[in-house]
Amino acid sequence: METLNRWASWEESCPPASRLRRLAYRKNLLEVQKFEAVQLQSIVHVA
């Protein structure tokens, strides 16, 4: 949750011109979090 708050404040300080790049960053962040969640689940499953 802390990460999301940091991203929200970072977003607000960004100029509108970088909106597209911002969306790409957020999408990548979500993909990474999803990947990490899957990795964690498989680790827990193996253990």
HELIX and SHEET records of a PDB file:
HELIX    1   1 GLU A    2  GLU A   12  1                                  11    
HELIX    2   2 PRO A   16  SER A   18  5                                   3    
HELIX    3   3 ARG A   19  VAL A   46  1                                  28    
END                                                                             
